[in-house]
Amino acid sequence: MKLVIVGNEDECLGFSLAGIKGIIVSDELLFIEEMHHLLKDPDIGVIAVVDRYFSVFAEHFSESRKKHAIPAVVFLPSIDGTHHKTSLKEYLANILGIRL
C-alpha cells in the first residue's frame, strides 16, 4: 500500500525527497476532484492531507469515510500553519528531534 500527500508544491516537495508521492492542489475544487480519485484507488493505504483542507474534507467526505477504513486520511499542519499553532517545520522538528 502507498502513502501520498496532498498539498501545495512546497509541502509536497519535502515529502517527495523521502519517496512519498505528492498530489499538488491549488484550490478547494481541485482538492475535491483529486480526493475522489485517491479514495477510490485500491493501492493507496494512507492519504496525508494538509490541514487547510480539513473543513472541505469534512463537508464532502466525512460520511463516506465512516464506512471505509482504508485508505486512512490523516491531517498534517500546512507549511504556513493555517489551522495549527505550529508550522509544518516546527511540527517535523518536534517529531524528528532536530531543527530544520
C-alpha positions in Angstrom: 0.0 0.0 0.0 1.1 3.5 -0.8 1.3 6.8 1.1 0.5 10.0 -0.7 0.4 13.6 0.5 -2.0 16.2 -0.8 -0.9 19.9 -0.5 0.7 22.7 -2.4 4.0 22.4 -4.3 6.3 23.3 -1.3 4.5 20.9 1.0 4.7 18.0 -1.4 8.4 18.7 -2.3 9.7 17.9 1.2 7.8 14.6 1.2 9.0 13.7 -2.3 12.5 13.7 -1.0 11.5 10.8 1.2 10.0 9.0 -1.7 6.4 9.9 -1.0 4.2 10.8 -3.9 2.8 14.3 -3.7 -0.5 15.4 -5.2 -0.3 19.1 -5.8 -3.6 21.0 -5.3 -4.1 24.8 -5.5 -7.7 25.3 -4.6 -10.7 23.5 -3.0 -12.3 22.3 -6.3 -9.1 20.6 -7.3 -8.7 19.1 -3.8 -12.2 17.6 -4.0 -11.5 16.2 -7.5 -8.2 14.7 -6.5 -9.6 13.2 -3.3 -12.4 11.4 -5.2 -9.7 9.7 -7.3 -7.4 8.9 -4.4 -10.2 7.5 -2.2 -11.1 5.0 -4.9 -7.5 3.9 -5.6 -7.0 0.4 -4.1 -3.2 0.8 -4.0 -3.3 3.7 -1.6 -3.3 2.9 2.2 -2.8 6.4 3.7 -3.6 9.9 2.4 -1.8 12.7 4.3 -3.6 16.0 3.8 -2.5 19.4 4.9 -4.9 20.9 7.4 -6.1 23.8 5.3 -8.4 21.4 3.6 -9.8 19.9 6.8 -13.2 21.7 6.6 -13.6 20.9 2.9 -12.8 17.3 3.6 -15.3 17.1 6.5 -18.0 18.7 4.4 -17.6 16.5 1.3 -16.1 13.2 2.5 -16.8 12.6 6.3 -19.9 10.5 5.7 -18.3 8.2 3.2 -15.2 7.8 5.4 -17.3 6.3 8.2 -17.9 3.3 6.0 -14.3 2.7 4.9 -11.2 2.4 7.0 -8.8 2.2 4.0 -7.4 4.5 2.8 -6.8 6.2 6.1 -6.8 10.0 5.9 -4.6 11.9 8.3 -4.1 15.7 8.6 -0.8 17.4 8.9 -0.1 21.1 9.7 0.3 23.1 6.5 3.6 24.8 5.8 2.0 28.2 6.8 0.4 26.8 9.9 -3.1 27.6 8.7 -5.0 25.7 11.4 -2.4 24.7 13.9 -0.4 26.9 16.1 2.8 25.4 14.9 4.2 25.4 11.4 5.0 22.3 9.5 8.6 23.0 10.0 8.2 23.1 13.8 5.9 20.1 13.7 8.5 18.0 11.9 11.3 19.3 14.1 9.4 18.1 17.2 8.8 14.6 15.6 12.3 14.1 14.3 14.0 15.7 17.3 16.1 18.0 15.1 15.9 21.6 14.0 15.4 22.0 10.2 
